[in-house]
Amino acid sequence: MSPSKIGKGVGIAIAAPGGYALDEAALARGIARMEAQGSVVHNYYEPERKFQRFGGTDEGRLAQLNAAAADPDVQIVMALRGSYGISRILPQIDFQAMADSGKLFVGYSDFTAFHMGLMQATGRLSFAGPMICDDFIRDEPVDYTLDQMWDCLRGPTHTVRGTATGNPAADVQGTLWGGNLAMLVHLLGTPYFAQIDGGILFVEDINEHPYRIERMLLQLLHAGVLHRQKALVLGDISGYRLAAFDNGYDFDAMLAYIRGRLPIPVLTGLPFGHIKERCTLPFGAQGHLVADADGFTLTASGYPTLAL
């Protein structure tokens, strides 16, 4: 990682609102790596307190989040990992206190529920970006992923380039929002679903067959969400298995069908999802998307940044 990108002296709090660390030795190495880069780590996750598949009991995980947000020496609160768990504590999260803390909350996957709840309750922006596991504990850190985080958090603007063939031309502006598709659909009809009009929606998912992706997108369409957006941008969708009885129905077939049904441009090629090289996107920022047949540029602005 380039020395100019390291957040020297930045306080980073670790909280586990979802799953627990699967490799405690790797976690220790990841924390040491962050500290060696100049960050001051405040770890509120205690491995011995993990409960079932979670990073603690519901009360314990909520306490971690609250303590991280209240720590005056912390600027960034980063999720330990995703998996599952935030849904169980959504009603107990004091989103106004989270917003008032001024912290920059970072995570993706299951953490999508936090982004959505925070935006809906307070209008406060957060960041769909890396987590301690697995991004900081890899044997070989991925420069693109970590550079993206620091570039985005430092601002004042942030640009992501996506490459893919066959995308429709587009030049739209709107609120940038999204995350894990299953989590977004899971929140439909709840008090935690952010009502965003004229947005640029980005989604990703893993271990979901293309027909499930189609089904979830159709649910967003039938619920009136997609009609209110300017564009839909697909990140990484992988980890599924096709079967003989799919009979030619694959991701490309699903994509063609969705493009034929949606009243907005649908793009592919966003480097976001359960992949090693992942961009960071400010949830709730103003986005400008310019696309042609070879790819697109997505620029974000108007979001809170790291005070150095």
C-alpha positions, 0 to 999 in steps of 0.5 A, spaced: 500 500 500 502 506 498 505 510 504 501 516 502 494 512 503 495 510 510 491 513 515 496 515 520 494 517 527 486 515 525 482 512 530 479 506 527 474 502 532 472 495 530 465 492 532 462 486 530 454 487 529 454 481 525 459 475 525 465 473 529 472 472 526 473 465 524 481 466 524 483 469 531 490 469 529 489 472 522 485 478 526 491 479 530 495 480 524 490 484 521 490 489 527 497 489 527 498 491 520 493 497 521 497 499 527 503 498 523 500 503 517 499 508 523 492 507 525 490 507 532 486 501 533 480 501 538 478 493 538 471 492 541 470 485 539 472 480 544 473 473 541 471 469 547 464 473 547 462 470 541 455 467 541 453 461 536 454 464 529 455 471 532 460 476 534 456 476 541 449 476 544 445 481 541 446 485 547 453 484 546 454 486 539 449 492 540 454 494 546 460 494 541 457 498 536 455 503 541 461 504 545 465 504 538 460 510 536 461 514 543 469 513 543 472 520 542 478 518 539 475 514 534 474 517 527 472 510 523 467 505 525 469 499 521 465 492 521 469 486 523 465 482 518 458 481 515 455 474 515 448 475 519 446 479 525 444 486 524 437 485 522 436 482 530 439 489 533 436 494 528 430 496 533 435 497 538 440 501 534 439 509 536 441 511 529 440 518 531 446 517 536 450 514 531 449 520 526 450 525 532 457 521 533 460 524 527 463 517 526 464 514 519 461 507 519 464 502 514 462 496 511 458 492 506 454 485 505 450 484 512 452 491 514 447 494 508 442 494 513 446 499 517 447 503 512 439 503 510 437 504 517 442 510 518 439 513 512 432 512 513 432 515 520 437 521 520 439 522 513 446 521 515 451 518 510 456 512 511 460 508 507 460 501 503 467 499 503 472 494 506 471 490 513 477 487 518 475 480 515 477 479 510 480 485 507 485 487 512 487 480 514 489 477 508 496 474 507 497 479 501 493 486 502 489 488 496 492 495 494 486 497 490 481 495 496 485 499 501 487 505 497 479 505 494 477 506 502 482 511 504 481 515 497 474 515 498 474 517 506 479 523 504 475 526 499 472 531 497 470 527 491 471 519 489 471 516 482 470 509 480 471 506 474 467 500 471 469 496 465 464 491 461 462 490 454 455 491 452 452 497 457 447 502 455 450 509 454 448 513 460 449 520 463 445 521 469 446 524 476 442 522 483 443 519 490 448 513 490 445 508 494 445 500 495 449 494 497 447 487 498 441 485 494 438 480 499 439 485 505 435 491 501 430 486 499 429 484 506 428 491 508 422 492 504 416 494 507 420 495 514 421 502 517 429 501 515 428 501 508 431 508 506 426 512 501 430 514 495 428 517 489 432 519 483 438 515 485 443 511 482 442 504 485 448 499 486 447 492 488 451 485 489 450 478 492 454 472 493 451 464 492 445 467 489 443 463 483 441 468 477 433 466 478 434 469 485 437 475 483 432 476 478 426 475 483 429 480 488 430 485 482 423 484 480 420 485 487 424 492 487 420 493 481 413 491 483 414 495 490 415 501 485 423 502 488 426 501 481 421 506 477 424 511 482 431 510 480 436 513 475 440 507 473 441 500 476 449 498 477 450 491 478 457 489 482 459 482 483 454 476 483 458 470 483 458 463 487 452 460 484 451 453 481 448 452 474 444 446 473 442 442 467 435 444 468 436 451 467 436 449 460 440 456 457 438 460 463 444 463 466 446 470 468 446 473 461 439 471 460 437 474 466 440 480 465 437 481 458 430 479 461 431 485 466 434 490 461 427 489 457 423 490 463 426 496 467 425 503 465 432 505 467 439 503 464 442 497 467 449 496 467 454 491 469 462 491 471 462 495 478 468 492 482 464 491 488 461 485 492 464 479 495 471 480 491 478 481 493 478 488 489 473 492 491 471 499 491 468 503 496 462 507 495 459 513 500 452 511 501 447 517 500 452 521 496 451 525 490 453 520 484 454 522 477 454 516 472 457 516 465 457 510 461 458 507 454 459 501 451 466 499 454 464 501 461 463 507 466 465 512 470 462 513 477 464 519 481 461 521 488 461 528 491 457 531 497 459 526 503 462 527 509 470 526 509 475 524 514 478 530 518 486 529 518 
